[in-house]
Each structure stands twice: as C-alpha cells, then as structure tokens.
C-alpha cells in the first residue's frame, strides 16, 4: 500500500480550516460564508475518499473494524449533506423562482 498519510492529513487540515473560516464568517454574517461552507463540503470529500482508501487497503485492522469505520465516516458525511441541503443551499444558489 502506498503511503498517502501526508496527503490525507493535508486534505483534512485544509478542509478543517475552510470549515472554521466559514463558521466565523457565518457568525459575522458575511455574504460569502454560505459559499465558503459549500466549498468546505466539497474539499472534505477529498479527504473522505483518501481516508476510505486507507481503511480499505489497511492490513492492520479486522474486517469488522473496517466496516464500522467506513459506516461511521459515511454516516457523518450524510449528516453534513443534510445540513447543507436543509439549511445552507438556498443561501448559496439563491431563489430559483426568480
């Protein structure tokens, strides 16, 4: 297995900084905050794929541990997608009726 540890960690920190920045801008009610938050979701998908790759290729964990980790990561991403579509999407794309 090729070692992609550094790339996975960098993608995670990059995503985390976008989330922190978007949250601060949301608190300050900046107009760019919802767009930055949606970009954060997109960037987080990069590290999610890298993490899933690491989990699936790992030889150090059992199949049960692998299954639990994959479900945990996927379910948390589904939750963040629900938050985006229910709370932030209208701010990002605007009203489609106009």
HELIX and SHEET records of a PDB file:
HELIX    1   1 UNK A    5  UNK A   27  1                                  23    
HELIX    2   2 UNK A   33  UNK A   57  1                                  25    
HELIX    3   3 UNK A   63  UNK A   83  1                                  21    
HELIX    4   4 UNK A   84  UNK A   88  3                                   5    
HELIX    5   5 UNK A   89  UNK A   93  1                                   5    
END                                                                             
